[in-house]
Amino acid sequence: MPTIETIANLSKKRGFIFPSSEIYGGFASTWDYGPLGVELKNNVKRAWWKSVVQERDDMVGLDGSILMHPQIWVASGHVENFNDPLVDCRKCKGRFRADAMESLSCPEGGEHDLTEPRQFNMMFRSHYGPVASDDNIVYFRPETAQAIFVNFDNVLTTSRKKLPFGIAQIGKAFRNEITPGNFIFRTREFEQMEIEYFVRPGTDEEWHERWLNAREQWFFDLGLRRENLRRYEHPQAKLSHYSKRTVDLLYRFFPERTDEDRQFDELEGIANRTDFDLAQHAAATGKDLTWFDPETNEHVKPYVIEPSVGVDRSVLAFLLDAYVEEPVRDKKRTVLKLHRDLAPIKVAVLPLLKNRPEIVELAKRIAADLRKRFVTVYDDTAGIGRLYRRQDEIGTLFCVTVDVQCADPGDEKYDGCVTIRARDSMEQTRVKSDGLVAFLRERLED
């Protein structure tokens, strides 16, 4: 497996992810998604939304505001409990999370000389309105979940759902991490894909297990290798204040570490939040946040199962898992074997000879036609071998090469066919140009 550093270098080279504000010297732990990265990121979100919302009849969506009433974060416990233990080193003047010091040596030599831990709240604060004062403090949300809880009654009324049902959301979140790093693995600004699934008390353990299996399978279906994903059961003594049970899906983000257990870190968390959040917001507002069962004439306080996954960590995991280096003759071929639903570019159209106007003209016409159906690029900036390698390295599924036999009816070998090269197998197939769309659709859509 590649290291995160390898993926970071590839991402910069090929236009997946750039350091943010780079021409100003950069801005620590912030990243911009480039032309290929934004396609990959959108494909990850699209695949998640399709799986958890569009293919189910018990799920609806929401897009909540980033800035919300500050009392929401008081009621949810974030103002009081959303803390990390912070320590300073008297020697190197570095600042660290106290619970992440085991593997860190002091750059000044020897062990760190640490201060006593103190609690540091990770929420970003700002002020709402033209005048900054303690009366108009506002928080950048550290998670998307609370927007779902405070809209529970609105969604229930308008969607007419019955228990069990869920609400899904994709959106930005912000955490003032003490020690961000490792490329896009831990950043202060990130994007989450979260579900709050409301169930009857007593059925929560069953639904927790169902969602755990479903979320694990989603990653497998999109190409993650089973040996790179494992489960971690949070000990009861270390559960979050709202959790009855939490299981993390861990991915092998750090294969270079010698200790196998330390190679894995959190990709997604699936938590049983009981009725904590709805009860807290009901108590704070006086609003009835229950579901009325017309069959039993009773008000039910739902329990909540929460699968929560970072978009950025998912992108990183898919890139790490897809990266392959293969020997081809006396050279090395680098390939991103991304699942077809995730690959940023589906088809590349390449003219075999860019000095032949009839080939270039036909290739551009073919590319324009394919763009109506698939994400397609046209490229004539290098020889065909180099073009193939470039497309392999960004995960393009098929390359369509236009040559004289396809473009020039006067050529003695004219057959009206293009050559289609598959990324993973490198097999080449001659296909009539007017049958190209059907050929690709069968492989990309069916």
Secondary structure, DSSP 8 states (H G I E B T S, - for coil): ---HHHHHHHHHHHTSEEETTGGGT--TT-EEE-HHHHHHHHHHHHHHHIIIIIT-SSEEEE---SB--THHHHHTTHHHH-EEEEEEBTTT--EEEGGG-TT---TTSSS--B---EEEE---EEESSSS--GGGEEEB-S-SHHHHHHTHHHHHHHH---SSEEEEEEEEEE---SS-BTTTTB-SEEEEEEEEEEE-TTSHHHHHHHHHHHHHHHHHHTT--GGGEEEEE--GGG--TT-SEEEEEEE---TT-SSHHHH-EEEEEEEEEETHHHHHHHHHH-----EEETTTTEEE--EEEEEEEEHHHHHHHHHHHHEEEEEETTEEEEEE---TTT-S-SEEEEES-TT-HHHHHHHHHHHHHHHTTS-EEE--SS-HHHHHHHHHHHT-SEEEEE-HHHH-TTSTT---EEEEEETTT--EEEEEGGGHHHHHHHHHT-
